């Protein structure tokens, strides 16, 4: 998410120099690689019974900024994907547990995993009976069909990458407003079934049905981004009010009854108050004083030692399947020149970025797009001084020679970053580096609420941007195909996740082959993705900077902390009573 992963992405993740004490004292979950099987067995472990004595109270969350639209089919940030776990449901979902099991897909609004026929192209789901939306209306097969159509009507960011394999999707991508997915998604109210037909088998389809963009919402939901107006939910919580400048308030959905503990467990807090507009410093103080229970933004440098010593039992450190990277616009000068792009990859001192982010306990240098411990990752580095499989040092002399060779020295380069301390400090580092290389570099910091959509829109002519990507689900295509395929580039749109504008027909064909190989041989497919990663890096449309780790800092009264590798901390499972 990744968003959320959120992607889901953690769009405003930030941290700074860390004290060794923190990681030594904090509990951390081990990173034992990712399962590439979306339909792995889900029986048994991890669904401990609800403990009614811990039910109740108000959970208080704080963040520097909100994350934009509350619409689950539109929002692509981990900040809200994390909340959607306890709000919205799809036909399938990722298991709501901590650890490696959280990559397992389980039936949610469907009674069981789908019946797959026609050589992997037809999925038939039976809908559970007796589930209602938070507005009291029963969930029907019509709602499910309308929700699939709505993915295209609202131009969901993954419509063209996750759901374009559904029969009829091509017409929907061309004319979203009139989308019917004719022959693609049909409901049978009498049998209470929904059938999805694909144009070709897709081994990742179960994953794609388990992320928030495939949430089931009422059939009369608006055919455009619902924005700040909350849509009715099926999970244990619903939004009572939302003002992106101030707060989001979640309360219990009065119509929720637990139907599957692995898919959608009952929530513990009676209410969840999420307040925006704080400085990161004040967030830390609020958690320490018990005025807040959790902070979204990682703690700043000067507070980490204190957290790691005085508040060690309240700090939770977890490695992430994610990367922070700089995008280089391949369609605009100077980065329409491959040599200029390669120069930036050679020049960046990733260990300096690690320091700015929070030190070795919070990040490690990255040289590939696929993160370590992720399907398809291969240790390889085209851009390290003296060569080697992992990044060790920058080569400024080589970078300067490439800039000279490219004839781009002296050109202006704008760098667009989020305006929080860490993103800004990395941006300032990149600005000074580009100046050293002979460019006229300027820094443009924007609010975290708008930066992510701004850098996607080609109308804003962004040359270099700092951003990050957190897996949506554990598959290599979720990095390479989503971020760098021709299908992910939509000029003039706020949801063009291929920010570099990179489109290489040869590499695109190899991605298509790897996706096809994955239908029958995931291991071979992962090897193909590893090679594709290296081929993309040779073209240098992006500069991988770091692989981050995450600190969750919780208040003294919080219990039952669980970290899902898929969507991170399980908010609705925290005890505050």
VENRA-V36513 format. One record per backbone hydrogen bond with DSSP energy under -1.0 kcal/mol. NH is the residue of the N-H (numbers start at 1). CO is the residue of the C=O. If there is no record, write none. Layout:
BEGIN
NH:CO, NH:CO
END
This chain:
BEGIN
3:5, 4:1, 4:5, 6:3, 6:7, 8:3, 8:6, 9:7, 13:10, 18:358, 22:19, 24:20, 25:21, 26:22, 27:315, 40:37, 54:51, 55:52, 56:268, 59:271, 61:273, 62:294, 63:275, 70:227, 74:71, 75:71, 78:9, 81:77, 82:78, 84:80, 86:83, 87:84, 88:84, 93:106, 95:104, 96:262, 97:95, 99:563, 102:99, 103:100, 104:101, 106:93, 108:91, 109:90, 110:91, 111:126, 115:124, 117:122, 121:117, 122:117, 123:196, 124:115, 125:194, 127:192, 128:109, 133:137, 134:233, 136:133, 139:131, 144:140, 145:141, 146:142, 147:143, 148:144, 149:145, 150:146, 151:147, 153:149, 154:150, 155:152, 156:151, 159:156, 161:158, 162:158, 163:158, 166:163, 167:197, 169:166, 172:168, 173:169, 174:170, 175:171, 179:176, 184:181, 185:181, 186:195, 188:193, 192:188, 193:188, 194:125, 195:186, 196:123, 197:184, 198:121, 199:165, 205:202, 208:204, 209:205, 210:207, 214:211, 215:212, 216:89, 221:218, 229:226, 234:87, 235:87, 237:86, 238:251, 240:249, 241:249, 243:247, 246:243, 247:243, 248:274, 249:241, 250:272, 251:238, 253:236, 256:253, 264:260, 268:572, 270:57, 271:57, 272:250, 273:59, 274:248, 275:61, 276:246, 278:63, 283:279, 284:280, 285:281, 286:282, 287:283, 288:284, 289:285, 291:286, 292:286, 293:60, 294:60, 295:553, 296:62, 303:300, 304:301, 307:303, 308:304, 309:305, 310:306, 311:306, 314:311, 315:312, 316:552, 317:27, 318:550, 320:548, 322:320, 323:469, 324:546, 325:467, 326:543, 327:465, 328:541, 329:463, 330:500, 332:329, 337:334, 341:337, 342:338, 343:339, 344:340, 345:341, 346:342, 347:343, 348:344, 350:348, 353:349, 354:350, 355:351, 356:352, 357:353, 358:354, 359:354, 362:359, 363:359, 364:547, 366:545, 374:371, 377:374, 385:393, 387:384, 395:346, 399:395, 400:396, 401:397, 402:398, 403:399, 404:400, 405:401, 406:402, 408:403, 410:438, 411:408, 413:440, 415:442, 416:464, 417:444, 419:446, 424:420, 425:421, 426:422, 427:423, 428:424, 429:425, 430:426, 431:427, 432:428, 433:429, 434:430, 435:431, 436:432, 437:433, 438:435, 439:434, 440:411, 442:413, 444:415, 446:417, 450:447, 451:447, 454:450, 455:451, 457:453, 460:457, 461:458, 464:414, 465:327, 466:416, 467:325, 469:323, 471:321, 475:473, 478:475, 479:476, 480:476, 482:477, 483:479, 484:480, 485:481, 488:485, 489:486, 493:490, 498:488, 499:497, 501:498, 508:504, 509:505, 510:506, 511:507, 512:508, 513:509, 514:510, 515:511, 516:512, 517:513, 518:514, 519:516, 520:517, 521:517, 525:521, 526:522, 527:523, 528:524, 529:525, 530:526, 531:527, 532:528, 533:529, 534:530, 535:531, 536:532, 537:533, 538:534, 540:536, 543:326, 545:324, 546:324, 547:364, 549:362, 550:318, 552:316, 554:314, 555:293, 558:555, 559:575, 564:568, 568:564, 570:562, 571:569, 573:570, 574:571, 575:559
END
